[in-house]
């Protein structure tokens, strides 16, 4: 009995990564996606005796369970968003206000949790685009079933017949839902900026210059690397800025100074991303924030700084902390 249960669990385990990616796009939270997949695999294990391979492949069956789990989770959930969806751009000197609850935000996710490690490079590049923060935030504007249809059809390339079978509906209903979902996303600037290309020399040089300027606390150099309409936000606060003319005084504010901080790369949301580490009184560095960047027209077009680093470490793993600076 135990050996059978272990065997069934092992049978489903190869699907975990792609299921987490699917659930993340639906839910907008890496933590919730992991919970949803854990519940999916538990339900699959409990009902494996009733599973009939003649009706659906193991993959289709697991996606069906995962979809139902996520739709249940979304029934009472508020729409997750980015700061730009929640308020108007602020002035640099404006009070940042009170933090919003975790459930208000689209949350970051490690690439390794949702992208195949050994997938086709071209397919991986496409999938990377569909976990960027802006795309995940745009998906949250869709009703849950439309969201599932669009992800299955346009991201995972399922056939309409397969989606109809999974959702227990008709092909016509799937086609109609997909058309409405696409129309909604067209009305939103879904993924502004350029795709992240880690092997692109121009992007690598831009990011190297940004990191060097940040670590020197060279505000003039930092601002010179920003797009004219760049945005800067700091979840869990709804406060955000648009335009380098507003970002510059915020970077110069001595109370918000990042002097002495370091940036350590981390693969997150298919985007350039870094742990921001700050030195403590003893000179030792500790995680302060997770920073995600967008690149636009050869410049930095967006900076999203998640300030709750300690909460994110269990999902991402602790960064490699450099040794304290020596005189």
C-alpha positions in Angstrom: 0.0 0.0 0.0 2.7 2.5 1.0 4.8 1.5 -2.1 1.8 2.1 -4.3 1.1 5.5 -2.8 4.8 6.5 -3.2 4.7 5.3 -6.8 1.6 7.4 -7.6 3.1 10.5 -6.0 6.3 10.0 -8.0 4.3 9.6 -11.2 2.8 13.1 -10.8 6.0 14.9 -9.6 7.4 15.6 -13.2 4.5 17.9 -13.8 5.1 20.1 -10.7 7.1 22.8 -12.4 4.8 23.5 -15.3 1.8 23.3 -13.0 3.4 26.0 -10.7 3.9 28.2 -13.8 0.2 27.7 -14.8 -1.1 28.4 -11.3 1.2 31.5 -10.9 -0.2 33.1 -14.1 -3.7 32.4 -12.8 -3.1 33.6 -9.2 -0.3 36.2 -9.4 1.5 34.8 -6.3 4.3 32.3 -6.2 3.3 31.3 -2.6 -0.3 30.7 -3.7 0.8 28.9 -6.8 2.9 26.5 -4.7 0.0 25.9 -2.4 -2.4 25.3 -5.3 0.0 22.7 -6.8 0.5 21.0 -3.5 -3.3 20.7 -3.2 -3.6 19.5 -6.8 -1.1 16.7 -6.3 -2.7 15.7 -3.0 -6.1 15.5 -4.7 -4.6 13.5 -7.6 -3.0 11.1 -5.2 -6.3 10.6 -3.2 -8.3 10.0 -6.3 -5.7 8.1 -8.4 -7.7 4.9 -8.0 -10.6 6.4 -9.9 -8.4 7.9 -12.7 -9.1 6.5 -16.1 -6.3 7.0 -18.7 -8.8 6.4 -21.5 -10.5 9.6 -20.7 -7.5 11.9 -20.2 -3.8 11.9 -20.1 -2.1 12.3 -16.7 -1.1 15.9 -17.7 -4.6 16.9 -18.8 -6.1 15.3 -15.6 -3.7 17.3 -13.4 -4.3 20.5 -15.2 -8.1 20.0 -14.8 -7.6 19.5 -11.0 -5.2 22.5 -10.8 -7.7 24.7 -12.7 -10.5 23.8 -10.3 -8.2 24.5 -7.3 -7.2 27.9 -8.6 -10.8 28.9 -9.6 -11.9 28.0 -6.0 -9.1 30.2 -4.6 -10.0 33.1 -6.9 -13.7 33.1 -5.9 -13.2 35.2 -2.8 -9.9 36.9 -3.7 -9.4 40.5 -4.6 -7.6 41.3 -7.9 -3.9 41.5 -7.4 -2.3 44.5 -9.0 0.8 46.7 -9.5 1.0 50.2 -7.9 0.2 51.8 -11.3 -3.2 50.0 -11.2 -4.0 51.3 -7.7 -3.3 55.0 -7.7 -2.1 58.0 -9.7 1.6 58.8 -9.9 2.8 60.8 -6.9 5.2 63.7 -6.6 8.6 62.8 -5.3 8.0 64.5 -1.9 4.6 63.0 -1.3 4.0 60.8 1.7 4.2 57.1 0.7 1.2 56.3 2.9 0.5 53.0 4.7 1.4 49.6 3.3 -1.3 47.5 1.7 -2.0 43.9 2.5 0.0 41.2 0.7 -3.1 40.1 -1.2 -3.3 43.4 -3.0 -0.1 42.8 -5.0 1.1 40.8 -7.9 4.0 39.0 -6.3 7.3 38.1 -7.8 8.3 34.5 -8.5 11.7 32.8 -9.1 12.3 31.8 -12.8 13.4 28.3 -11.7 10.0 27.7 -10.1 8.0 28.4 -13.3 10.3 28.0 -16.3 11.7 24.7 -17.6 15.4 24.3 -16.9 16.1 22.4 -20.1 13.4 23.6 -22.5 13.7 24.8 -26.0 15.5 28.2 -25.9 12.9 29.9 -28.2 10.0 28.5 -26.3 11.6 29.5 -23.0 12.0 33.0 -24.3 8.3 33.2 -25.0 7.4 31.7 -21.7 9.7 34.3 -20.0 7.6 37.1 -21.5 4.4 35.6 -19.9 5.7 35.7 -16.4 6.8 39.4 -16.5 5.1 41.4 -13.8 3.1 43.6 -16.3 1.7 40.5 -18.1 0.7 38.8 -14.8 -1.0 42.1 -13.7 -2.8 42.4 -17.0 -4.1 38.8 -16.6 -5.7 39.8 -13.3 -8.1 42.0 -15.2 -9.7 38.9 -16.7 -12.5 36.9 -15.1 -10.9 33.7 -13.8 -12.3 31.3 -16.5 -11.3 33.7 -19.3 -7.8 33.9 -17.6 -7.6 30.1 -17.7 -8.7 29.9 -21.3 -6.2 32.6 -22.5 -3.3 30.9 -20.6 -4.1 27.5 -21.9 -4.6 28.6 -25.5 -2.1 31.5 -26.0 0.6 30.7 -23.5 0.6 26.9 -23.3 -0.7 26.4 -26.9 -3.5 23.9 -26.0 -6.1 23.2 -28.7 -9.6 24.6 -28.3 -11.0 21.1 -28.1 -8.5 20.2 -25.3 -9.5 23.4 -23.3 -13.2 22.7 -23.8 -12.8 19.2 -22.5 -10.8 20.4 -19.5 -13.3 23.1 -18.6 -16.3 20.9 -19.4 -17.7 23.3 -21.9 -18.0 23.7 -25.7 -15.4 24.8 -28.3 -17.6 27.7 -29.2 -17.6 28.9 -25.5 -13.8 28.6 -25.4 -13.4 30.5 -28.6 -15.7 33.3 -27.4 -13.9 33.5 -24.0 -10.6 33.7 -25.8 -11.7 36.5 -28.1 -13.0 38.5 -25.1 -9.8 37.9 -23.1 -7.6 39.0 -26.0 -9.7 42.1 -26.5 -9.3 43.1 -22.8 -5.5 42.6 -23.0 -5.3 44.6 -26.2 -6.8 47.5 -24.3 -4.0 47.2 -21.7 -0.4 47.9 -22.4 0.3 44.3 -21.5 4.1 44.1 -21.4 5.7 47.5 -21.9 9.3 47.6 -22.8 11.7 45.1 -24.4 11.9 41.3 -23.8 14.7 40.4 -21.4 17.5 38.8 -23.4 20.2 37.7 -20.9 22.7 37.0 -23.8 22.2 40.5 -25.4 25.5 42.5 -25.0 23.6 45.8 -25.1 21.3 44.8 -22.3 24.1 43.3 -20.3 26.1 46.5 -20.6 23.1 48.6 -19.6 22.5 46.5 -16.5 26.1 46.5 -15.6 26.2 50.3 -15.8 23.0 50.6 -13.7 24.4 48.3 -11.0 27.7 50.1 -10.9 26.0 53.5 -10.6 23.6 52.2 -8.0 26.4 50.8 -5.8 28.4 54.1 -6.2 25.2 55.9 -5.3 25.8 58.0 -8.3 22.3 59.5 -8.8 23.3 61.5 -11.9 24.5 58.4 -13.6 21.4 56.4 -12.5 19.0 59.1 -13.8 20.9 59.2 -17.1 20.1 55.5 -17.6 16.4 55.9 -17.0 13.8 56.3 -19.8 12.1 59.7 -19.8 8.8 58.0 -18.8 10.4 55.5 -16.4 8.3 54.4 -13.4 9.4 53.5 -9.9 7.3 51.7 -7.3 7.9 50.1 -3.9 5.3 47.4 -2.9 3.7 47.1 -0.4 3.1 50.9 -0.8 0.7 52.2 -3.5 3.0 55.3 -3.9 4.8 55.3 -7.2 6.5 57.8 -9.5 6.6 58.4 -13.3 9.3 60.2 -15.2 13.0 60.7 -14.4 12.3 64.3 -13.4 10.3 62.9 -10.4 12.5 59.9 -9.7 15.7 62.0 -9.4 14.7 64.0 -6.3 13.4 60.7 -4.7 16.8 59.2 -5.2 18.5 62.2 -3.8 16.4 62.2 -0.6 18.8 61.5 2.3 16.1 59.6 4.2 15.7 57.1 1.4 19.4 56.8 0.6 20.7 53.5 -0.7 24.3 54.5 -0.1 26.5 51.5 0.6 23.9 49.0 -0.8 24.9 46.2 -3.1 22.9 44.4 -5.9 23.1 40.6 -6.3 21.5 39.1 -9.5 18.6 36.7 -9.0 16.4 35.1 -11.7 12.9 36.4 -11.2 9.8 36.9 -13.5 11.8 36.6 -16.7 13.3 40.0 -16.0 16.5 41.6 -14.9 16.3 41.2 -11.1 18.5 41.8 -8.1 18.5 41.4 -4.3 19.3 44.7 -2.8 21.6 44.2 0.2 22.3 46.8 2.8 25.1 46.9 5.4 24.2 46.7 9.0 25.9 48.5 11.9 28.6 45.7 11.9 29.2 46.1 8.2 27.5 42.8 7.3 25.2 42.8 4.4 21.6 41.6 4.7 18.7 41.4 2.2 16.6 44.6 2.2 14.5 44.4 -1.0 14.0 42.5 -4.3 14.3 44.8 -7.3 12.9 44.0 -10.8 13.8 46.1 -13.8 12.2 46.7 -17.2 14.2 47.7 -20.2 12.7 50.2 -22.7 14.4 51.5 -25.8 17.9 50.7 -24.4 17.2 52.4 -21.1 15.7 51.4 -17.7 11.9 51.8 -18.1 10.7 50.5 -14.8 11.9 49.8 -11.3 9.8 47.7 -9.0 11.3 47.3 -5.5 9.6 44.7 -3.2 10.5 45.9 0.3 9.5 42.7 2.1 12.7 40.8 1.4 12.4 38.6 4.5 9.0 37.3 3.4 10.3 36.4 -0.1 13.5 34.6 1.0 11.6 31.3 1.7 10.4 31.3 -1.9 13.6 32.5 -3.6 16.2 31.2 -1.2 18.7 33.4 0.6 21.1 35.5 -1.6 24.8 35.0 -1.5 25.8 37.8 0.8 29.2 39.5 0.2 31.6 39.8 3.1 31.7 43.0 5.1 33.8 45.7 3.5 37.3 46.1 4.9 39.2 49.3 5.3 
